[in-house]
């Protein structure tokens, strides 16, 4: 009986050991063979110096465009008031001609607003794409140093431990190596002129 009891106890110890060791290993990244990292790309695309510089360039251009649009609005307002003043002294045909001219100016003003918005959107998308490419290079370098076989964005991972997070490393290296992303306003503007040129050729 003692032998049987001792054997049962020994088996119990082995069984306990068998469950406890893998559990400990799972909590130890080194012993578990950690091969991947996690990056909060949304944060990288917002708080890095290069990202802030892009936002600053876009805001400055937005203010410039807003000044242009405000001047156009003032001019339209003045033109409308002038037409109203002249209404009683104009013939029906003359008034109708001025009204049509004013409507054309209104359409041009609306097109100006739409074009400026499209240029800003195009410039933003292009700059963010360039910034993301630079961030990807930094992530690849850091991952290679740590011998990671994969890196996931934070929004693609449901649960992860803090030691997997590479975000601060990426931000630090971005701030050191990529201080500025030049917004290509020429390309953004050209992309909006192309459709208009095509339409004019069709006519």
C-alpha positions as CSV (number, residue, x, y, z in Angstrom):
1,X,0.0,0.0,0.0
2,X,2.8,2.4,0.9
3,X,4.4,1.7,-2.5
4,X,1.2,2.3,-4.4
5,X,0.5,5.4,-2.4
6,X,4.1,6.6,-3.0
7,X,3.7,6.0,-6.7
8,X,0.4,7.9,-6.8
9,X,2.0,10.8,-5.1
10,X,5.0,10.8,-7.4
11,X,2.7,10.7,-10.4
12,X,0.8,13.7,-8.9
13,X,4.0,15.7,-8.6
14,X,5.0,14.9,-12.2
15,X,1.6,15.9,-13.4
16,X,1.7,19.2,-11.5
17,X,5.2,19.8,-12.8
18,X,4.0,19.1,-16.3
19,X,1.3,21.8,-16.1
20,X,3.2,24.4,-14.2
21,X,6.3,24.6,-16.4
22,X,4.6,25.4,-19.6
23,X,2.5,28.0,-17.8
24,X,5.6,29.7,-16.5
25,X,7.2,29.5,-20.0
26,X,4.1,31.1,-21.5
27,X,4.5,34.1,-19.2
28,X,8.2,34.4,-20.1
29,X,8.6,36.0,-23.6
30,X,12.2,34.8,-23.8
31,X,11.5,31.2,-23.0
32,X,8.3,31.2,-25.2
33,X,10.3,32.3,-28.2
34,X,8.7,35.7,-28.8
35,X,8.8,36.5,-32.5
36,X,6.5,39.4,-33.1
37,X,5.9,43.0,-32.1
38,X,2.9,45.4,-31.9
39,X,2.9,49.1,-33.1
40,X,0.2,51.7,-32.5
41,X,0.4,53.2,-36.0
42,X,-2.4,55.7,-35.3
43,X,-0.3,57.2,-32.6
44,X,2.8,57.2,-34.8
45,X,0.8,59.0,-37.5
46,X,-0.3,61.7,-35.0
47,X,2.4,62.5,-32.5
48,X,5.7,62.2,-34.4
49,X,7.5,65.4,-35.3
50,X,7.1,64.6,-39.0
51,X,3.3,64.1,-38.5
52,X,3.0,67.4,-36.6
53,X,4.9,69.2,-39.4
54,X,2.5,67.8,-42.0
55,X,-0.5,69.0,-40.0
56,X,1.1,72.4,-39.7
57,X,1.7,72.7,-43.4
58,X,-1.9,71.7,-44.2
59,X,-3.3,74.1,-41.6
60,X,-1.2,77.0,-43.1
61,X,-2.5,76.2,-46.6
62,X,-6.0,75.9,-45.3
63,X,-5.8,79.4,-43.8
64,X,-4.4,80.7,-47.1
65,X,-7.3,79.2,-49.0
66,X,-9.8,80.5,-46.5
67,X,-8.5,84.0,-47.1
68,X,-9.0,83.6,-50.8
69,X,-12.5,82.2,-50.3
70,X,-13.4,85.0,-47.9
71,X,-12.4,87.6,-50.5
72,X,-14.4,85.8,-53.2
73,X,-17.4,85.8,-50.8
74,X,-17.0,89.5,-50.1
75,X,-16.8,90.3,-53.9
76,X,-20.0,88.3,-54.6
77,X,-21.8,90.0,-51.8
78,X,-20.9,93.4,-53.2
79,X,-21.9,92.4,-56.7
80,X,-25.2,91.2,-55.5
81,X,-25.9,94.5,-53.6
82,X,-24.9,96.5,-56.7
83,X,-27.3,94.5,-58.9
84,X,-30.2,95.1,-56.4
85,X,-29.4,98.9,-56.4
86,X,-29.4,99.0,-60.2
87,X,-32.6,96.9,-60.7
88,X,-35.1,99.7,-61.0
89,X,-32.9,101.6,-63.5
90,X,-32.2,98.7,-65.8
91,X,-34.3,97.2,-68.5
92,X,-35.6,93.7,-68.1
93,X,-33.0,92.4,-70.6
94,X,-30.1,94.3,-69.0
95,X,-31.1,93.1,-65.5
96,X,-31.4,89.5,-66.8
97,X,-27.9,89.8,-68.3
98,X,-26.4,91.0,-65.0
99,X,-28.2,88.4,-63.1
100,X,-26.7,85.6,-65.3
101,X,-23.2,87.1,-64.9
102,X,-23.7,87.1,-61.2
103,X,-24.8,83.4,-61.2
104,X,-21.8,82.5,-63.2
105,X,-19.6,84.2,-60.6
106,X,-21.4,82.3,-57.9
107,X,-20.7,79.0,-59.7
108,X,-17.0,79.9,-60.1
109,X,-16.9,80.7,-56.4
110,X,-18.4,77.3,-55.6
111,X,-15.9,75.6,-57.9
112,X,-13.0,77.5,-56.1
113,X,-14.2,76.1,-52.7
114,X,-14.5,72.5,-54.1
115,X,-11.1,72.7,-55.8
116,X,-9.4,74.0,-52.7
117,X,-11.0,71.2,-50.6
118,X,-9.9,68.5,-53.1
119,X,-6.4,69.8,-53.1
120,X,-6.2,69.7,-49.3
121,X,-7.6,66.2,-49.3
122,X,-5.2,65.0,-51.9
123,X,-2.2,66.6,-50.2
124,X,-3.2,65.1,-46.9
125,X,-3.6,61.6,-48.3
126,X,-0.4,61.8,-50.2
127,X,1.6,63.1,-47.2
128,X,0.1,60.5,-44.9
129,X,1.1,57.8,-47.4
130,X,4.7,59.1,-47.4
131,X,4.8,59.3,-43.7
132,X,3.4,55.7,-43.3
133,X,6.1,54.4,-45.7
134,X,8.9,56.1,-43.6
135,X,7.3,54.6,-40.4
136,X,7.3,51.2,-42.1
137,X,11.0,51.4,-42.7
138,X,11.7,52.2,-39.1
139,X,9.4,49.4,-37.9
140,X,11.3,47.0,-40.3
141,X,14.7,48.0,-38.9
142,X,13.6,47.7,-35.3
143,X,11.9,44.3,-36.0
144,X,15.1,43.0,-37.7
145,X,17.2,44.0,-34.7
146,X,14.9,42.1,-32.3
147,X,14.6,39.2,-34.7
148,X,10.9,39.5,-35.0
149,X,9.3,37.5,-37.8
150,X,6.1,39.7,-37.8
151,X,4.9,43.0,-36.6
152,X,1.1,43.8,-36.1
153,X,-0.7,47.1,-35.8
154,X,-2.4,47.5,-32.5
155,X,-5.9,47.6,-33.9
156,X,-5.3,44.2,-35.4
157,X,-4.4,42.6,-32.0
158,X,-7.1,41.9,-29.4
159,X,-4.8,41.3,-26.5
160,X,-1.0,41.7,-26.1
161,X,1.5,42.2,-23.2
162,X,3.3,45.6,-22.8
163,X,6.7,44.0,-23.7
164,X,5.5,43.5,-27.3
165,X,4.8,47.2,-27.8
166,X,7.3,48.8,-30.2
167,X,5.4,52.1,-30.5
168,X,7.7,54.3,-28.4
169,X,10.8,52.9,-30.1
170,X,9.3,53.7,-33.5
171,X,8.3,57.2,-32.4
172,X,11.7,57.9,-31.0
173,X,13.5,56.8,-34.1
174,X,11.1,58.6,-36.4
175,X,11.7,61.9,-34.5
176,X,15.5,61.3,-34.9
177,X,15.6,60.2,-38.5
178,X,12.4,61.7,-40.2
179,X,11.8,65.2,-39.0
180,X,9.8,66.5,-42.0
181,X,7.6,65.2,-44.8
182,X,7.3,67.8,-47.6
183,X,3.7,68.3,-48.8
184,X,3.7,68.2,-52.6
185,X,1.2,71.0,-53.4
186,X,2.2,70.9,-57.1
187,X,1.2,67.3,-57.5
188,X,-2.0,67.8,-55.4
189,X,-3.0,70.7,-57.6
190,X,-2.1,68.9,-60.9
191,X,-4.3,66.0,-59.9
192,X,-7.3,68.3,-59.9
193,X,-6.5,70.0,-63.2
194,X,-6.3,66.8,-65.1
195,X,-10.1,66.1,-65.1
196,X,-10.9,69.6,-66.2
197,X,-8.4,69.3,-69.1
198,X,-10.0,66.0,-70.2
199,X,-13.4,67.5,-70.2
200,X,-12.3,70.5,-72.3
201,X,-10.8,68.1,-74.9
202,X,-14.1,66.2,-75.1
203,X,-15.9,69.4,-75.9
